[in-house]
Amino acid sequence: MIKSMTGFGKSSLNLNERNYQIEIKSVNHRYLDIQVKLPRQLSYLEEMLKLEISKKIKRGKIDVIITFENNSEKGKNIKINTEITKMYISELKNLAKEENLLSNIEVTDIAKFPDVLLIQNVEDDETIKEEIQTVLFEAITKLLEMRKAEGMKIYEDLQKRIDKVAEEIKKISSISTRLIEEYVVKLEARVKELTKMQEIDKYRIAQEIVIYADKSSIEEEITRLNSHIMQFKNLLNLQEPVGKKLDFIIQEMNRETNTIGSKSCNLQITNGVIEIKTELENIREQIQNIE
């Protein structure tokens, strides 16, 4: 079944004081374009995230926003910046010596100076990767559910419109088969009027009819249009992405319809062509939303 390219999915996880939240939004796009916004400490996961998303989604502009907070004691480490600390002590001792001051420097006093104590995050990369994958898969699942639901609505609309196109083609085909018979009657009447004769050249009439039939025949176009409609309906029921294929078929149907319009000198057929082209344009716009 077809899927829409429009959707949204959101998921979160709070585990061992680590908080994750992922939002995924997708809109129409000719190809697959994935943009991931995530905290700097998780930047090493960007390619993995894109790869996992591309396994589930084949077309659309995908925006992913990830937030992460690590409030757990695990993975945190406090370290003294020894080099800067020694520089502070050295400078303080020099100052005390120059100014004849006591140099009883307390460790607690030094610890208050900037950049002496460093809080380092020593993350368990594999654990975080597994946890964020869990959140990602849930967000993708919700996104796909929305795309599927929207795709069902588009499917129903496309079915109605392509059936309407098929009905118009059937009408045009029926009108077309009568045109030659009508042309024969009109031609014979015209010849009799011009020649004022009861007997007319049947061979010449037959030649004119053949020429007219060949020039105005739309049988091939009708056959190809019916074939395209069958292909279109088959594609609608496939599980794989078919948006580009459907778009190509509509282009071909437009081309065949234009040919019918250029060959026709019948008002009913011309009106039928206008109806078909209107529906094909509506179908084409809907197809732009399909994965």
MIFI-480062 format. One record per residue (C-alpha): residue number from 1; residue in one letter; x, y, z. Coordinates in steps of 0.2 Angstrom, whole numbers, plus 5000, padded with zeros to 4 digits. Layout:
! residues N
  seq  type    xx    yy    zz
  NUM     A     X     Y     Z
...
***
This chain:
! residues 291
  seq  type    xx    yy    zz
    1     M  5000  5000  5000
    2     I  5006  5017  4996
    3     K  5013  5029  5009
    4     S  5013  5048  5011
    5     M  5029  5057  5013
    6     T  5021  5068  5026
    7     G  5022  5063  5044
    8     F  5028  5065  5062
    9     G  5035  5054  5076
   10     K  5040  5057  5093
   11     S  5048  5046  5107
   12     S  5057  5048  5123
   13     L  5066  5037  5136
   14     N  5071  5040  5154
   15     L  5083  5027  5160
   16     N  5096  5027  5174
   17     E  5095  5046  5175
   18     R  5098  5047  5156
   19     N  5085  5057  5146
   20     Y  5082  5055  5128
   21     Q  5069  5063  5116
   22     I  5068  5061  5097
   23     E  5057  5070  5085
   24     I  5056  5065  5067
   25     K  5046  5076  5054
   26     S  5045  5072  5036
   27     V  5039  5082  5021
   28     N  5039  5080  5002
   29     H  5055  5079  4992
   30     R  5061  5071  4976
   31     Y  5074  5061  4985
   32     L  5079  5056  5002
   33     D  5086  5070  5012
   34     I  5090  5067  5031
   35     Q  5095  5081  5042
   36     V  5100  5077  5060
   37     K  5102  5089  5074
   38     L  5109  5082  5090
   39     P  5120  5087  5105
   40     R  5139  5088  5102
   41     Q  5143  5074  5113
   42     L  5132  5062  5102
   43     S  5139  5068  5086
   44     Y  5148  5052  5083
   45     L  5131  5043  5081
   46     E  5125  5054  5066
   47     E  5130  5042  5052
   48     M  5122  5027  5062
   49     L  5106  5037  5064
   50     K  5105  5042  5046
   51     L  5108  5024  5041
   52     E  5094  5017  5052
   53     I  5082  5030  5045
   54     S  5086  5026  5027
   55     K  5082  5007  5030
   56     K  5064  5012  5034
   57     I  5061  5027  5023
   58     K  5066  5029  5005
   59     R  5060  5046  5000
   60     G  5056  5063  5008
   61     K  5065  5077  5018
   62     I  5068  5070  5035
   63     D  5072  5082  5050
   64     V  5077  5074  5066
   65     I  5079  5083  5082
   66     I  5088  5074  5097
   67     T  5089  5080  5115
   68     F  5100  5071  5128
   69     E  5103  5074  5146
   70     N  5114  5063  5157
   71     N  5110  5066  5175
   72     S  5117  5050  5182
   73     E  5133  5049  5192
   74     K  5139  5035  5181
   75     G  5150  5041  5167
   76     K  5155  5057  5176
   77     N  5173  5060  5182
   78     I  5180  5074  5192
   79     K  5198  5078  5188
   80     I  5211  5091  5194
   81     N  5219  5101  5181
   82     T  5237  5099  5188
   83     E  5246  5110  5176
   84     I  5235  5125  5179
   85     T  5235  5122  5198
   86     K  5254  5122  5199
   87     M  5254  5138  5190
   88     Y  5242  5146  5202
   89     I  5253  5140  5217
   90     S  5269  5146  5209
   91     E  5262  5163  5206
   92     L  5254  5164  5223
   93     K  5271  5159  5232
   94     N  5280  5172  5221
   95     L  5268  5185  5226
   96     A  5269  5181  5245
   97     K  5288  5181  5244
   98     E  5289  5198  5235
   99     E  5276  5206  5247
  100     N  5283  5197  5262
  101     L  5266  5188  5265
  102     L  5262  5171  5273
  103     S  5262  5158  5260
  104     N  5251  5145  5269
  105     I  5240  5141  5254
  106     E  5226  5129  5257
  107     V  5220  5116  5244
  108     T  5202  5122  5246
  109     D  5207  5139  5241
  110     I  5215  5134  5226
  111     A  5201  5123  5221
  112     K  5190  5138  5219
  113     F  5200  5146  5205
  114     P  5194  5144  5188
  115     D  5198  5128  5178
  116     V  5206  5119  5193
  117     L  5192  5106  5194
  118     L  5186  5098  5178
  119     I  5170  5088  5177
  120     Q  5173  5075  5163
  121     N  5159  5065  5155
  122     V  5166  5047  5152
  123     E  5151  5040  5142
  124     D  5148  5022  5139
  125     D  5146  5024  5120
  126     E  5139  5007  5117
  127     T  5126  5009  5130
  128     I  5120  5026  5124
  129     K  5120  5019  5106
  130     E  5108  5005  5111
  131     E  5097  5016  5121
  132     I  5096  5030  5107
  133     Q  5092  5016  5094
  134     T  5077  5010  5105
  135     V  5070  5028  5105
  136     L  5074  5031  5087
  137     F  5065  5015  5081
  138     E  5049  5020  5091
  139     A  5049  5037  5084
  140     I  5051  5030  5066
  141     T  5037  5018  5069
  142     K  5025  5032  5074
  143     L  5031  5042  5059
  144     L  5027  5027  5047
  145     E  5010  5024  5055
  146     M  5005  5042  5051
  147     R  5013  5041  5033
  148     K  5003  5025  5031
  149     A  4986  5033  5037
  150     E  4989  5048  5026
  151     G  4993  5036  5011
  152     M  4977  5027  5013
  153     K  4967  5043  5011
  154     I  4978  5047  4995
  155     Y  4975  5029  4989
  156     E  4956  5031  4990
  157     D  4956  5048  4981
  158     L  4968  5041  4967
  159     Q  4957  5026  4964
  160     K  4941  5037  4962
  161     R  4951  5049  4950
  162     I  4959  5035  4939
  163     D  4942  5027  4938
  164     K  4934  5043  4932
  165     V  4948  5044  4919
  166     A  4944  5026  4913
  167     E  4926  5031  4911
  168     E  4930  5046  4901
  169     I  4941  5035  4890
  170     K  4927  5023  4887
  171     K  4916  5037  4882
  172     I  4928  5044  4870
  173     S  4931  5026  4862
  174     S  4913  5024  4860
  175     I  4911  5041  4851
  176     S  4926  5038  4840
  177     T  4919  5021  4833
  178     R  4904  5031  4827
  179     L  4914  5045  4818
  180     I  4919  5035  4803
  181     E  4901  5029  4800
  182     E  4895  5047  4802
  183     Y  4909  5053  4790
  184     V  4904  5041  4777
  185     V  4886  5047  4777
  186     K  4891  5065  4776
  187     L  4904  5062  4763
  188     E  4891  5053  4752
  189     A  4879  5067  4754
  190     R  4891  5080  4750
  191     V  4897  5071  4734
  192     K  4879  5069  4728
  193     E  4876  5087  4732
  194     L  4891  5093  4722
  195     T  4889  5081  4707
  196     K  4870  5080  4707
  197     M  4872  5062  4703
  198     Q  4863  5047  4711
  199     E  4878  5036  4706
  200     I  4895  5040  4715
  201     D  4912  5032  4714
  202     K  4912  5020  4728
  203     Y  4931  5017  4726
  204     R  4935  5035  4728
  205     I  4923  5036  4743
  206     A  4932  5021  4750
  207     Q  4949  5029  4748
  208     E  4943  5045  4757
  209     I  4936  5035  4771
  210     V  4953  5025  4773
  211     I  4963  5042  4773
  212     Y  4951  5049  4786
  213     A  4951  5034  4797
  214     D  4970  5033  4797
  215     K  4971  5052  4801
  216     S  4958  5052  4814
  217     S  4961  5035  4822
  218     I  4964  5036  4841
  219     E  4963  5017  4844
  220     E  4982  5015  4848
  221     E  4981  5030  4860
  222     I  4965  5022  4869
  223     T  4974  5005  4870
  224     R  4989  5013  4878
  225     L  4979  5023  4890
  226     N  4970  5008  4896
  227     S  4986  4999  4898
  228     H  4993  5014  4908
  229     I  4978  5013  4920
  230     M  4980  4995  4923
  231     Q  4999  4998  4927
  232     F  4994  5013  4938
  233     K  4981  5002  4949
  234     N  4994  4988  4951
  235     L  5007  5000  4957
  236     L  4995  5007  4970
  237     N  4994  4990  4979
  238     L  5013  4987  4980
  239     Q  5022  4988  4996
  240     E  5037  4997  4989
  241     P  5039  5015  4986
  242     V  5031  5019  4969
  243     G  5029  5038  4968
  244     K  5042  5041  4954
  245     K  5034  5027  4944
  246     L  5017  5034  4946
  247     D  5023  5051  4941
  248     F  5030  5043  4925
  249     I  5014  5034  4920
  250     I  5004  5050  4922
  251     Q  5016  5059  4911
  252     E  5014  5046  4898
  253     M  4995  5047  4900
  254     N  4995  5066  4897
  255     R  5005  5063  4881
  256     E  4993  5051  4874
  257     T  4978  5062  4879
  258     N  4986  5077  4870
  259     T  4988  5066  4855
  260     I  4969  5062  4855
  261     G  4965  5080  4857
  262     S  4975  5085  4842
  263     K  4967  5072  4831
  264     S  4950  5075  4836
  265     C  4938  5087  4828
  266     N  4923  5081  4838
  267     L  4917  5092  4852
  268     Q  4912  5078  4863
  269     I  4929  5070  4862
  270     T  4937  5087  4865
  271     N  4927  5089  4881
  272     G  4931  5072  4886
  273     V  4950  5076  4884
  274     I  4948  5091  4895
  275     E  4940  5081  4908
  276     I  4954  5068  4907
  277     K  4968  5081  4908
  278     T  4959  5089  4923
  279     E  4959  5073  4932
  280     L  4977  5069  4927
  281     E  4983  5085  4934
  282     N  4974  5082  4951
  283     I  4982  5065  4951
  284     R  4999  5072  4947
  285     E  4998  5084  4962
  286     Q  4993  5070  4974
  287     I  5007  5059  4968
  288     Q  5019  5072  4974
  289     N  5014  5067  4991
  290     I  5018  5048  4989
  291     E  5034  5040  4994
***
